[in-house]
Amino acid sequence: DQQVKQNSPSLSVQEGRISILNCDYTNSMFDYFLWYKKYPAEGPTFLISISSIKDKNEDGRFTVFLNKSAKHLSLHIVPSQPGDSAVYFCAARDSGGGADGLTFGKGTHLIIQP
Amino acid sequence: EPEVTQTPSHQVTQMGQEVILRCVPISNHLYFYWYRQILGQKVEFLVSFYNNEISEKSEIFDDQFSVERPDGSNFTLKIRSTKLEDSAMYFCASSAMRGSGRTSYNEQFFGPGTRLTVL
C-alpha cells in the first residue's frame, strides 16, 4: 500500500537547469510534507517542508509546491548543481498525533549532468 | 550544527543473536524515532518515542524489537533474536517540540545509520 508515490525512479538534468521532482499521495489525513536528500551510505538530510495550509514554500534554490486537490507535491531545484546529485525522498505525516512516523516514497535518483 | 549520531556504523551478527543499536539524538529534541531501509527499498517507520514511552509503532515493530532511553542522551533499539530479513540500514531520528521555532516537531533529523548484516 503505497501511500506516498514517487513514480520516477531517476531523473537526469543538465547543470544550471531546473530539476523538478514529483510526489503523489493517497492518504487525505497527511497534512505535513517533507523532502529529504540522501547520499549513499548516509542518512536522509532534511531539505524543505510544507504544511497543508500552504501551497508553496521556498528556501534558497529549493521550492516545494503543494496541490492538495490533486494530492500532489513537487520539489523544484533551480539552478541545479552537481552536488545536487542524490536520491530525493518525499515524506508525509499526519501531524495530529504528535509523534507519528513519516511515510516515505521510494525515492527519485537525481543525476545532474555537467 | 547539532546532529544525530549512531553507533556502530556497521554491525554483523549471527541469526538468533541479540543486537543493540545506539543513537544519540540532538540534545534539545524530545521526540525520537527508528526507521529502517532494506536494500533497494524505501525507508520504513518502525517506532516513535516520547516522554519515556512508545508513542506509535508500525507492524514491523513486533515483540522482537524494543526501544529504551537508558539515560539522558542515548536512545537504543534492541532486536532480541535477529533474523536474516532484519538485515537493513537502521536510522535513528529526532525532532523538537512544537513551537520551538524554525525546527518544529514535524521536521525529523536523521542520523547516518547503522548497517545491520545478519548471517
Interface residues (C-beta under 8 A of the other chain):
Chain A: Y32 L34 Y36 A41 E42 G43 P44 T45 F46 S49 S51 F89 A91 R93 S95 G97 G98 A99 D100 G101 L102 T103 F104 G105 K106 G107
Chain B: V4 Q6 Y31 Y33 Y35 Q41 K42 V43 E44 F45 L46 V47 S48 F49 Y50 S55 E56 S58 F91 A93 R98 Y105 N106 E107 Q108 F109 F110 G111 P112 G113
